[in-house]
Amino acid sequence: MISKLQAVFQSKCPKCRTGNMYSGSAYGLSRQKMHEFCPHCNFKFEIEPGYFYAAMYVSYAFSVAEVLTLALATAFITHSESPWLYIAVLFIAIVIFAPFNYRYSRLVLLHYLSPKVSFDPRLYGERKNSADLKG
């Protein structure tokens, strides 16, 4: 059985930790697409309409951490006072991290910040038939 952290890194469903939440990789030539339902346990990822607007706050926290880290690293490495250097570095970083932030902000929201969603160990692994899930 995989841990919650492993499920987040592997983009697995928070309910069964088996089905993939996304088709395609975060970085690649094909566009990443989030499934509407888990292909394994049929859990609906968007719990209510507009649910993933809350993921913007998680994505914002990721962006602030990334930008702050890169700004401090740029200052430490270059000792530059040019605002254009910082603007260029941070703009490039935001563009590069956008697919990561999109994917993992939704995963963190579902796995860690949604009290209505919890892991059901009966759904983990091989697909169960409906008789096994009753009771």
N, CA, C and O atoms as a GROMACS GRO file, in nm:
protein
  540
    1MET      N    1   0.085  -0.118   0.000
    1MET     CA    2   0.000   0.000   0.000
    1MET      C    3   0.089   0.124   0.000
    1MET      O    4   0.186   0.132   0.076
    2ILE      N    5   0.057   0.220  -0.084
    2ILE     CA    6   0.139   0.340  -0.092
    2ILE      C    7   0.089   0.445   0.008
    2ILE      O    8  -0.029   0.450   0.042
    3SER      N    9   0.180   0.529   0.052
    3SER     CA   10   0.146   0.634   0.148
    3SER      C   11   0.076   0.750   0.076
    3SER      O   12   0.072   0.755  -0.047
    4LYS      N   13   0.022   0.840   0.154
    4LYS     CA   14  -0.046   0.957   0.099
    4LYS      C   15   0.053   1.042   0.019
    4LYS      O   16   0.019   1.092  -0.088
    5LEU      N   17   0.174   1.059   0.071
    5LEU     CA   18   0.275   1.139   0.002
    5LEU      C   19   0.314   1.075  -0.132
    5LEU      O   20   0.328   1.145  -0.232
    6GLN      N   21   0.330   0.943  -0.133
    6GLN     CA   22   0.361   0.874  -0.259
    6GLN      C   23   0.246   0.888  -0.358
    6GLN      O   24   0.269   0.905  -0.478
    7ALA      N   25   0.123   0.882  -0.308
    7ALA     CA   26   0.006   0.898  -0.395
    7ALA      C   27   0.003   1.036  -0.459
    7ALA      O   28  -0.034   1.050  -0.575
    8VAL      N   29   0.041   1.138  -0.383
    8VAL     CA   30   0.047   1.274  -0.439
    8VAL      C   31   0.154   1.281  -0.546
    8VAL      O   32   0.128   1.330  -0.656
    9PHE      N   33   0.275   1.232  -0.518
    9PHE     CA   34   0.384   1.239  -0.616
    9PHE      C   35   0.354   1.158  -0.742
    9PHE      O   36   0.400   1.193  -0.850
   10GLN      N   37   0.277   1.050  -0.727
   10GLN     CA   38   0.244   0.966  -0.842
   10GLN      C   39   0.111   1.005  -0.907
   10GLN      O   40   0.066   0.938  -1.000
   11SER      N   41   0.049   1.113  -0.858
   11SER     CA   42  -0.078   1.165  -0.911
   11SER      C   43  -0.190   1.061  -0.906
   11SER      O   44  -0.261   1.040  -1.004
   12LYS      N   45  -0.204   0.997  -0.792
   12LYS     CA   46  -0.306   0.894  -0.774
   12LYS      C   47  -0.432   0.951  -0.708
   12LYS      O   48  -0.427   1.057  -0.644
   13CYS      N   49  -0.540   0.883  -0.723
   13CYS     CA   50  -0.668   0.919  -0.665
   13CYS      C   51  -0.658   0.920  -0.512
   13CYS      O   52  -0.598   0.829  -0.455
   14PRO      N   53  -0.717   1.020  -0.443
   14PRO     CA   54  -0.709   1.023  -0.297
   14PRO      C   55  -0.797   0.918  -0.230
   14PRO      O   56  -0.775   0.884  -0.114
   15LYS      N   57  -0.896   0.866  -0.300
   15LYS     CA   58  -0.989   0.770  -0.242
   15LYS      C   59  -0.933   0.628  -0.245
   15LYS      O   60  -0.943   0.555  -0.146
   16CYS      N   61  -0.874   0.589  -0.359
   16CYS     CA   62  -0.825   0.450  -0.372
   16CYS      C   63  -0.673   0.441  -0.381
   16CYS      O   64  -0.616   0.334  -0.363
   17ARG      N   65  -0.607   0.552  -0.409
   17ARG     CA   66  -0.461   0.558  -0.428
   17ARG      C   67  -0.411   0.461  -0.536
   17ARG      O   68  -0.296   0.418  -0.533
   18THR      N   69  -0.499   0.428  -0.629
   18THR     CA   70  -0.463   0.336  -0.737
   18THR      C   71  -0.481   0.401  -0.873
   18THR      O   72  -0.391   0.397  -0.957
   19GLY      N   73  -0.597   0.460  -0.897
   19GLY     CA   74  -0.626   0.522  -1.026
   19GLY      C   75  -0.550   0.652  -1.046
   19GLY      O   76  -0.523   0.724  -0.949
   20ASN      N   77  -0.516   0.681  -1.170
   20ASN     CA   78  -0.445   0.804  -1.203
   20ASN      C   79  -0.543   0.920  -1.215
   20ASN      O   80  -0.649   0.906  -1.275
   21MET      N   81  -0.507   1.035  -1.157
   21MET     CA   82  -0.591   1.154  -1.168
   21MET      C   83  -0.572   1.223  -1.304
   21MET      O   84  -0.664   1.289  -1.352
   22TYR      N   85  -0.456   1.208  -1.364
   22TYR     CA   86  -0.425   1.277  -1.488
   22TYR      C   87  -0.386   1.178  -1.597
   22TYR      O   88  -0.326   1.074  -1.570
   23SER      N   89  -0.421   1.213  -1.720
   23SER     CA   90  -0.366   1.141  -1.835
   23SER      C   91  -0.255   1.230  -1.890
   23SER      O   92  -0.274   1.351  -1.906
   24GLY      N   93  -0.144   1.173  -1.918
   24GLY     CA   94  -0.030   1.252  -1.964
   24GLY      C   95   0.055   1.299  -1.848
   24GLY      O   96   0.011   1.299  -1.733
   25SER      N   97   0.177   1.338  -1.880
   25SER     CA   98   0.269   1.384  -1.776
   25SER      C   99   0.255   1.535  -1.759
   25SER      O  100   0.196   1.604  -1.842
   26ALA      N  101   0.310   1.585  -1.649
   26ALA     CA  102   0.306   1.729  -1.623
   26ALA      C  103   0.385   1.805  -1.728
   26ALA      O  104   0.346   1.914  -1.770
   27TYR      N  105   0.495   1.748  -1.771
   27TYR     CA  106   0.579   1.810  -1.874
   27TYR      C  107   0.587   1.715  -1.992
   27TYR      O  108   0.622   1.598  -1.976
   28GLY      N  109   0.555   1.763  -2.108
   28GLY     CA  110   0.560   1.682  -2.227
   28GLY      C  111   0.494   1.754  -2.343
   28GLY      O  112   0.446   1.866  -2.327
   29LEU      N  113   0.492   1.690  -2.457
   29LEU     CA  114   0.433   1.752  -2.574
   29LEU      C  115   0.282   1.744  -2.573
   29LEU      O  116   0.215   1.830  -2.630
   30SER      N  117   0.227   1.642  -2.507
   30SER     CA  118   0.081   1.634  -2.499
   30SER      C  119   0.033   1.709  -2.376
   30SER      O  120   0.101   1.716  -2.274
   31ARG      N  121  -0.085   1.766  -2.387
   31ARG     CA  122  -0.143   1.844  -2.279
   31ARG      C  123  -0.187   1.752  -2.166
   31ARG      O  124  -0.248   1.647  -2.190
   32GLN      N  125  -0.157   1.791  -2.042
   32GLN     CA  126  -0.205   1.711  -1.930
   32GLN      C  127  -0.353   1.736  -1.912
   32GLN      O  128  -0.400   1.849  -1.921
   33LYS      N  129  -0.427   1.629  -1.886
   33LYS     CA  130  -0.572   1.640  -1.870
   33LYS      C  131  -0.612   1.562  -1.746
   33LYS      O  132  -0.571   1.448  -1.726
   34MET      N  133  -0.691   1.627  -1.662
   34MET     CA  134  -0.739   1.561  -1.542
   34MET      C  135  -0.866   1.484  -1.574
   34MET      O  136  -0.957   1.537  -1.638
   35HIS      N  137  -0.872   1.359  -1.530
   35HIS     CA  138  -0.993   1.279  -1.548
   35HIS      C  139  -1.105   1.338  -1.464
   35HIS      O  140  -1.080   1.396  -1.358
   36GLU      N  141  -1.227   1.325  -1.511
   36GLU     CA  142  -1.342   1.370  -1.432
   36GLU      C  143  -1.369   1.272  -1.317
   36GLU      O  144  -1.403   1.313  -1.206
   37PHE      N  145  -1.354   1.143  -1.345
   37PHE     CA  146  -1.375   1.038  -1.246
   37PHE      C  147  -1.251   0.950  -1.240
   37PHE      O  148  -1.179   0.937  -1.339
   38CYS      N  149  -1.226   0.892  -1.124
   38CYS     CA  150  -1.114   0.799  -1.111
   38CYS      C  151  -1.140   0.677  -1.199
   38CYS      O  152  -1.248   0.619  -1.191
   39PRO      N  153  -1.043   0.638  -1.282
   39PRO     CA  154  -1.062   0.521  -1.367
   39PRO      C  155  -1.069   0.390  -1.288
   39PRO      O  156  -1.110   0.287  -1.342
   40HIS      N  157  -1.029   0.392  -1.161
   40HIS     CA  158  -1.029   0.270  -1.080
   40HIS      C  159  -1.154   0.259  -0.992
   40HIS      O  160  -1.223   0.157  -0.996
   41CYS      N  161  -1.183   0.362  -0.912
   41CYS     CA  162  -1.293   0.354  -0.815
   41CYS      C  163  -1.412   0.442  -0.849
   41CYS      O  164  -1.512   0.442  -0.777
   42ASN      N  165  -1.403   0.517  -0.959
   42ASN     CA  166  -1.511   0.604  -1.007
   42ASN      C  167  -1.540   0.722  -0.914
   42ASN      O  168  -1.651   0.775  -0.916
   43PHE      N  169  -1.444   0.763  -0.833
   43PHE     CA  170  -1.458   0.880  -0.746
   43PHE      C  171  -1.457   1.006  -0.831
   43PHE      O  172  -1.371   1.021  -0.918
   44LYS      N  173  -1.552   1.096  -0.808
   44LYS     CA  174  -1.558   1.221  -0.884
   44LYS      C  175  -1.462   1.320  -0.819
   44LYS      O  176  -1.478   1.356  -0.702
   45PHE      N  177  -1.361   1.365  -0.896
   45PHE     CA  178  -1.257   1.451  -0.841
   45PHE      C  179  -1.308   1.591  -0.807
   45PHE      O  180  -1.273   1.646  -0.702
   46GLU      N  181  -1.390   1.648  -0.893
   46GLU     CA  182  -1.445   1.782  -0.864
   46GLU      C  183  -1.569   1.761  -0.777
   46GLU      O  184  -1.679   1.741  -0.827
   47ILE      N  185  -1.549   1.766  -0.647
   47ILE     CA  186  -1.651   1.730  -0.549
   47ILE      C  187  -1.778   1.814  -0.566
   47ILE      O  188  -1.888   1.762  -0.553
   48GLU      N  189  -1.762   1.941  -0.594
   48GLU     CA  190  -1.875   2.031  -0.616
   48GLU      C  191  -1.833   2.132  -0.723
   48GLU      O  192  -1.714   2.149  -0.747
   49PRO      N  193  -1.930   2.198  -0.788
   49PRO     CA  194  -1.893   2.294  -0.892
   49PRO      C  195  -1.801   2.404  -0.837
   49PRO      O  196  -1.827   2.461  -0.731
   50GLY      N  197  -1.696   2.431  -0.909
   50GLY     CA  198  -1.601   2.534  -0.868
   50GLY      C  199  -1.506   2.490  -0.757
   50GLY      O  200  -1.437   2.573  -0.699
   51TYR      N  201  -1.502   2.362  -0.727
   51TYR     CA  202  -1.421   2.311  -0.617
   51TYR      C  203  -1.273   2.346  -0.633
   51TYR      O  204  -1.206   2.377  -0.534
   52PHE      N  205  -1.223   2.340  -0.755
   52PHE     CA  206  -1.080   2.359  -0.775
   52PHE      C  207  -1.037   2.506  -0.778
   52PHE      O  208  -0.919   2.535  -0.799
   53TYR      N  209  -1.131   2.599  -0.757
   53TYR     CA  210  -1.089   2.738  -0.739
   53TYR      C  211  -1.001   2.750  -0.614
   53TYR      O  212  -0.912   2.834  -0.608
   54ALA      N  213  -1.027   2.666  -0.515
   54ALA     CA  214  -0.945   2.666  -0.393
   54ALA      C  215  -0.802   2.624  -0.422
   54ALA      O  216  -0.711   2.661  -0.348
   55ALA      N  217  -0.780   2.548  -0.528
   55ALA     CA  218  -0.645   2.507  -0.565
   55ALA      C  219  -0.559   2.626  -0.606
   55ALA      O  220  -0.437   2.618  -0.606
   56MET      N  221  -0.623   2.737  -0.642
   56MET     CA  222  -0.547   2.858  -0.677
   56MET      C  223  -0.467   2.908  -0.557
   56MET      O  224  -0.356   2.960  -0.573
   57TYR      N  225  -0.523   2.893  -0.437
   57TYR     CA  226  -0.451   2.937  -0.317
   57TYR      C  227  -0.328   2.849  -0.292
   57TYR      O  228  -0.223   2.898  -0.252
   58VAL      N  229  -0.342   2.720  -0.316
   58VAL     CA  230  -0.229   2.628  -0.301
   58VAL      C  231  -0.124   2.660  -0.408
   58VAL      O  232  -0.005   2.663  -0.378
   59SER      N  233  -0.169   2.683  -0.530
   59SER     CA  234  -0.077   2.717  -0.638
   59SER      C  235  -0.004   2.848  -0.608
   59SER      O  236   0.114   2.862  -0.637
   60TYR      N  237  -0.076   2.943  -0.551
   60TYR     CA  238  -0.014   3.070  -0.513
   60TYR      C  239   0.095   3.049  -0.408
   60TYR      O  240   0.202   3.109  -0.417
   61ALA      N  241   0.069   2.964  -0.310
   61ALA     CA  242   0.170   2.933  -0.207
   61ALA      C  243   0.292   2.868  -0.271
   61ALA      O  244   0.406   2.901  -0.237
   62PHE      N  245   0.269   2.774  -0.365
   62PHE     CA  246   0.381   2.713  -0.436
   62PHE      C  247   0.461   2.820  -0.509
   62PHE      O  248   0.584   2.822  -0.501
   63SER      N  249   0.393   2.908  -0.580
   63SER     CA  250   0.460   3.013  -0.660
   63SER      C  251   0.541   3.106  -0.572
   63SER      O  252   0.654   3.142  -0.606
   64VAL      N  253   0.486   3.146  -0.459
   64VAL     CA  254   0.559   3.234  -0.367
   64VAL      C  255   0.685   3.165  -0.317
   64VAL      O  256   0.792   3.227  -0.313
   65ALA      N  257   0.674   3.040  -0.279
   65ALA     CA  258   0.792   2.966  -0.231
   65ALA      C  259   0.897   2.953  -0.340
   65ALA      O  260   1.016   2.969  -0.314
   66GLU      N  261   0.854   2.923  -0.463
   66GLU     CA  262   0.948   2.908  -0.574
   66GLU      C  263   1.017   3.041  -0.607
   66GLU      O  264   1.139   3.046  -0.624
   67VAL      N  265   0.938   3.147  -0.616
   67VAL     CA  266   0.992   3.278  -0.652
   67VAL      C  267   1.086   3.330  -0.544
   67VAL      O  268   1.193   3.382  -0.575
   68LEU      N  269   1.048   3.316  -0.419
   68LEU     CA  270   1.133   3.360  -0.309
   68LEU      C  271   1.266   3.284  -0.307
   68LEU      O  272   1.372   3.344  -0.291
   69THR      N  273   1.258   3.153  -0.324
   69THR     CA  274   1.380   3.071  -0.326
   69THR      C  275   1.471   3.111  -0.442
   69THR      O  276   1.592   3.125  -0.423
   70LEU      N  277   1.414   3.129  -0.560
   70LEU     CA  278   1.496   3.166  -0.676
   70LEU      C  279   1.550   3.308  -0.666
   70LEU      O  280   1.662   3.334  -0.709
   71ALA      N  281   1.472   3.399  -0.610
   71ALA     CA  282   1.521   3.537  -0.593
   71ALA      C  283   1.640   3.539  -0.496
   71ALA      O  284   1.740   3.606  -0.522
   72LEU      N  285   1.629   3.466  -0.387
   72LEU     CA  286   1.740   3.461  -0.290
   72LEU      C  287   1.862   3.391  -0.350
   72LEU      O  288   1.975   3.434  -0.329
   73ALA      N  289   1.839   3.283  -0.425
   73ALA     CA  290   1.950   3.213  -0.489
   73ALA      C  291   2.018   3.302  -0.593
   73ALA      O  292   2.141   3.304  -0.602
   74THR      N  293   1.939   3.377  -0.671
   74THR     CA  294   1.996   3.469  -0.770
   74THR      C  295   2.078   3.578  -0.702
   74THR      O  296   2.187   3.612  -0.748
   75ALA      N  297   2.026   3.632  -0.593
   75ALA     CA  298   2.100   3.735  -0.520
   75ALA      C  299   2.229   3.680  -0.462
   75ALA      O  300   2.333   3.746  -0.468
   76PHE      N  301   2.224   3.561  -0.408
   76PHE     CA  302   2.341   3.500  -0.347
   76PHE      C  303   2.447   3.466  -0.452
   76PHE      O  304   2.566   3.486  -0.429
   77ILE      N  305   2.403   3.415  -0.566
   77ILE     CA  306   2.498   3.370  -0.669
   77ILE      C  307   2.555   3.488  -0.748
   77ILE      O  308   2.676   3.493  -0.773
   78THR      N  309   2.469   3.583  -0.789
   78THR     CA  310   2.514   3.689  -0.879
   78THR      C  311   2.554   3.818  -0.809
   78THR      O  312   2.633   3.895  -0.864
   79HIS      N  313   2.502   3.844  -0.691
   79HIS     CA  314   2.524   3.970  -0.619
   79HIS      C  315   2.484   4.090  -0.705
   79HIS      O  316   2.538   4.200  -0.690
   80SER      N  317   2.389   4.069  -0.795
   80SER     CA  318   2.345   4.174  -0.887
   80SER      C  319   2.237   4.260  -0.822
   80SER      O  320   2.158   4.213  -0.740
   81GLU      N  321   2.236   4.388  -0.861
   81GLU     CA  322   2.131   4.479  -0.816
   81GLU      C  323   2.037   4.516  -0.930
   81GLU      O  324   1.949   4.600  -0.914
   82SER      N  325   2.056   4.454  -1.044
   82SER     CA  326   1.973   4.483  -1.162
   82SER      C  327   1.835   4.420  -1.147
   82SER      O  328   1.823   4.298  -1.133
   83PRO      N  329   1.731   4.501  -1.150
   83PRO     CA  330   1.596   4.444  -1.139
   83PRO      C  331   1.560   4.358  -1.261
   83PRO      O  332   1.478   4.268  -1.251
   84TRP      N  333   1.621   4.386  -1.376
   84TRP     CA  334   1.591   4.310  -1.497
   84TRP      C  335   1.637   4.165  -1.487
   84TRP      O  336   1.572   4.076  -1.540
   85LEU      N  337   1.748   4.142  -1.419
   85LEU     CA  338   1.794   4.004  -1.398
   85LEU      C  339   1.691   3.927  -1.316
   85LEU      O  340   1.656   3.814  -1.350
   86TYR      N  341   1.643   3.989  -1.208
   86TYR     CA  342   1.545   3.922  -1.122
   86TYR      C  343   1.412   3.901  -1.194
   86TYR      O  344   1.350   3.795  -1.182
   87ILE      N  345   1.370   4.000  -1.270
   87ILE     CA  346   1.245   3.987  -1.345
   87ILE      C  347   1.256   3.873  -1.445
   87ILE      O  348   1.163   3.793  -1.459
   88ALA      N  349   1.369   3.865  -1.515
   88ALA     CA  350   1.388   3.758  -1.614
   88ALA      C  351   1.390   3.620  -1.548
   88ALA      O  352   1.322   3.528  -1.594
   89VAL      N  353   1.466   3.607  -1.440
   89VAL     CA  354   1.476   3.477  -1.371
   89VAL      C  355   1.340   3.434  -1.318
   89VAL      O  356   1.300   3.319  -1.334
   90LEU      N  357   1.269   3.526  -1.255
   90LEU     CA  358   1.142   3.492  -1.193
   90LEU      C  359   1.033   3.466  -1.297
   90LEU      O  360   0.949   3.378  -1.278
   91PHE      N  361   1.034   3.540  -1.407
   91PHE     CA  362   0.937   3.516  -1.514
   91PHE      C  363   0.958   3.377  -1.575
   91PHE      O  364   0.863   3.302  -1.595
   92ILE      N  365   1.083   3.344  -1.603
   92ILE     CA  366   1.114   3.212  -1.659
   92ILE      C  367   1.075   3.102  -1.560
   92ILE      O  368   1.021   2.998  -1.600
   93ALA      N  369   1.101   3.124  -1.433
   93ALA     CA  370   1.065   3.024  -1.331
   93ALA      C  371   0.914   3.003  -1.324
   93ALA      O  372   0.868   2.890  -1.314
   94ILE      N  373   0.839   3.111  -1.330
   94ILE     CA  374   0.692   3.099  -1.323
   94ILE      C  375   0.640   3.019  -1.442
   94ILE      O  376   0.551   2.935  -1.427
   95VAL      N  377   0.694   3.045  -1.560
   95VAL     CA  378   0.651   2.972  -1.680
   95VAL      C  379   0.689   2.824  -1.669
   95VAL      O  380   0.609   2.737  -1.703
   96ILE      N  381   0.810   2.796  -1.623
   96ILE     CA  382   0.856   2.658  -1.612
   96ILE      C  383   0.777   2.580  -1.506
   96ILE      O  384   0.746   2.463  -1.527
   97PHE      N  385   0.746   2.644  -1.393
   97PHE     CA  386   0.678   2.574  -1.285
   97PHE      C  387   0.526   2.570  -1.301
   97PHE      O  388   0.459   2.503  -1.221
   98ALA      N  389   0.468   2.637  -1.399
   98ALA     CA  390   0.322   2.642  -1.415
   98ALA      C  391   0.257   2.503  -1.427
   98ALA      O  392   0.159   2.478  -1.357
   99PRO      N  393   0.308   2.412  -1.512
   99PRO     CA  394   0.245   2.279  -1.518
   99PRO      C  395   0.255   2.203  -1.385
   99PRO      O  396   0.160   2.135  -1.346
  100PHE      N  397   0.368   2.214  -1.317
  100PHE     CA  398   0.386   2.151  -1.186
  100PHE      C  399   0.283   2.207  -1.086
  100PHE      O  400   0.216   2.131  -1.016
  101ASN      N  401   0.272   2.339  -1.081
  101ASN     CA  402   0.180   2.402  -0.986
  101ASN      C  403   0.036   2.366  -1.015
  101ASN      O  404  -0.042   2.344  -0.923
  102TYR      N  405  -0.001   2.360  -1.142
  102TYR     CA  406  -0.137   2.323  -1.181
  102TYR      C  407  -0.172   2.184  -1.128
  102TYR      O  408  -0.275   2.164  -1.064
  103ARG      N  409  -0.085   2.089  -1.155
  103ARG     CA  410  -0.111   1.950  -1.118
  103ARG      C  411  -0.107   1.931  -0.966
  103ARG      O  412  -0.200   1.876  -0.908
  104TYR      N  413   0.000   1.975  -0.904
  104TYR     CA  414   0.019   1.940  -0.763
  104TYR      C  415  -0.063   2.027  -0.668
  104TYR      O  416  -0.084   1.987  -0.554
  105SER      N  417  -0.110   2.143  -0.712
  105SER     CA  418  -0.200   2.220  -0.626
  105SER      C  419  -0.333   2.146  -0.612
  105SER      O  420  -0.392   2.145  -0.504
  106ARG      N  421  -0.381   2.086  -0.718
  106ARG     CA  422  -0.505   2.008  -0.710
  106ARG      C  423  -0.486   1.880  -0.629
  106ARG      O  424  -0.573   1.840  -0.552
  107LEU      N  425  -0.371   1.817  -0.647
  107LEU     CA  426  -0.344   1.695  -0.570
  107LEU      C  427  -0.333   1.724  -0.421
  107LEU      O  428  -0.389   1.650  -0.340
  108VAL      N  429  -0.263   1.830  -0.384
  108VAL     CA  430  -0.250   1.867  -0.242
  108VAL      C  431  -0.387   1.905  -0.186
  108VAL      O  432  -0.419   1.868  -0.073
  109LEU      N  433  -0.467   1.977  -0.263
  109LEU     CA  434  -0.600   2.014  -0.218
  109LEU      C  435  -0.684   1.890  -0.188
  109LEU      O  436  -0.747   1.882  -0.082
  110LEU      N  437  -0.685   1.793  -0.277
  110LEU     CA  438  -0.767   1.673  -0.256
  110LEU      C  439  -0.712   1.583  -0.146
  110LEU      O  440  -0.788   1.532  -0.064
  111HIS      N  441  -0.581   1.564  -0.145
  111HIS     CA  442  -0.522   1.468  -0.049
  111HIS      C  443  -0.512   1.523   0.093
  111HIS      O  444  -0.535   1.451   0.189
  112TYR      N  445  -0.478   1.651   0.106
  112TYR     CA  446  -0.447   1.705   0.239
  112TYR      C  447  -0.547   1.808   0.292
  112TYR      O  448  -0.560   1.823   0.414
  113LEU      N  449  -0.616   1.879   0.205
  113LEU     CA  450  -0.698   1.991   0.250
  113LEU      C  451  -0.848   1.970   0.234
  113LEU      O  452  -0.926   2.064   0.252
  114SER      N  453  -0.890   1.850   0.200
  114SER     CA  454  -1.032   1.821   0.182
  114SER      C  455  -1.079   1.723   0.289
  114SER      O  456  -1.053   1.603   0.278
  115PRO      N  457  -1.148   1.772   0.391
  115PRO     CA  458  -1.190   1.681   0.499
  115PRO      C  459  -1.294   1.578   0.455
  115PRO      O  460  -1.309   1.475   0.520
  116LYS      N  461  -1.366   1.604   0.345
  116LYS     CA  462  -1.467   1.510   0.298
  116LYS      C  463  -1.406   1.390   0.225
  116LYS      O  464  -1.473   1.289   0.205
  117VAL      N  465  -1.280   1.400   0.187
  117VAL     CA  466  -1.216   1.295   0.108
  117VAL      C  467  -1.119   1.219   0.197
  117VAL      O  468  -1.028   1.277   0.256
  118SER      N  469  -1.140   1.089   0.206
  118SER     CA  470  -1.049   1.006   0.284
  118SER      C  471  -1.020   0.875   0.209
  118SER      O  472  -1.102   0.828   0.130
  119PHE      N  473  -0.906   0.820   0.237
  119PHE     CA  474  -0.862   0.696   0.174
  119PHE      C  475  -0.946   0.579   0.224
  119PHE      O  476  -0.971   0.566   0.344
  120ASP      N  477  -0.989   0.495   0.130
  120ASP     CA  478  -1.063   0.372   0.163
  120ASP      C  479  -0.976   0.254   0.125
  120ASP      O  480  -0.963   0.223   0.006
  121PRO      N  481  -0.914   0.185   0.224
  121PRO     CA  482  -0.822   0.076   0.191
  121PRO      C  483  -0.887  -0.039   0.115
  121PRO      O  484  -0.817  -0.116   0.050
  122ARG      N  485  -1.019  -0.051   0.122
  122ARG     CA  486  -1.088  -0.158   0.048
  122ARG      C  487  -1.081  -0.136  -0.102
  122ARG      O  488  -1.095  -0.231  -0.179
  123LEU      N  489  -1.058  -0.011  -0.144
  123LEU     CA  490  -1.053   0.021  -0.287
  123LEU      C  491  -0.912   0.012  -0.344
  123LEU      O  492  -0.894   0.020  -0.466
  124TYR      N  493  -0.812  -0.004  -0.260
  124TYR     CA  494  -0.672  -0.003  -0.304
  124TYR      C  495  -0.638  -0.129  -0.382
  124TYR      O  496  -0.687  -0.238  -0.351
  125GLY      N  497  -0.555  -0.113  -0.484
  125GLY     CA  498  -0.500  -0.228  -0.557
  125GLY      C  499  -0.591  -0.279  -0.667
  125GLY      O  500  -0.651  -0.201  -0.741
  126GLU      N  501  -0.600  -0.410  -0.677
  126GLU     CA  502  -0.680  -0.474  -0.782
  126GLU      C  503  -0.824  -0.426  -0.775
  126GLU      O  504  -0.875  -0.396  -0.667
  127ARG      N  505  -0.888  -0.418  -0.889
  127ARG     CA  506  -1.028  -0.374  -0.893
  127ARG      C  507  -1.113  -0.476  -0.820
  127ARG      O  508  -1.107  -0.596  -0.848
  128LYS      N  509  -1.192  -0.426  -0.725
  128LYS     CA  510  -1.280  -0.512  -0.646
  128LYS      C  511  -1.415  -0.521  -0.714
  128LYS      O  512  -1.458  -0.428  -0.782
  129ASN      N  513  -1.482  -0.634  -0.694
  129ASN     CA  514  -1.618  -0.639  -0.746
  129ASN      C  515  -1.714  -0.578  -0.645
  129ASN      O  516  -1.676  -0.558  -0.529
  130SER      N  517  -1.833  -0.547  -0.686
  130SER     CA  518  -1.926  -0.473  -0.600
  130SER      C  519  -1.966  -0.552  -0.476
  130SER      O  520  -2.001  -0.491  -0.376
  131ALA      N  521  -1.962  -0.684  -0.479
  131ALA     CA  522  -1.997  -0.764  -0.361
  131ALA      C  523  -1.893  -0.748  -0.249
  131ALA      O  524  -1.927  -0.755  -0.131
  132ASP      N  525  -1.765  -0.726  -0.287
  132ASP     CA  526  -1.659  -0.710  -0.188
  132ASP      C  527  -1.670  -0.575  -0.117
  132ASP      O  528  -1.624  -0.561  -0.003
  133LEU      N  529  -1.731  -0.475  -0.182
  133LEU     CA  530  -1.737  -0.341  -0.126
  133LEU      C  531  -1.857  -0.320  -0.036
  133LEU      O  532  -1.862  -0.222   0.038
  134LYS      N  533  -1.954  -0.410  -0.040
  134LYS     CA  534  -2.072  -0.396   0.045
  134LYS      C  535  -2.038  -0.447   0.185
  134LYS      O  536  -1.973  -0.550   0.201
  135GLY      N  537  -2.085  -0.373   0.284
  135GLY     CA  538  -2.065  -0.419   0.420
  135GLY      C  539  -1.963  -0.352   0.496
  135GLY      O  540  -1.940  -0.385   0.612
   0.00000   0.00000   0.00000
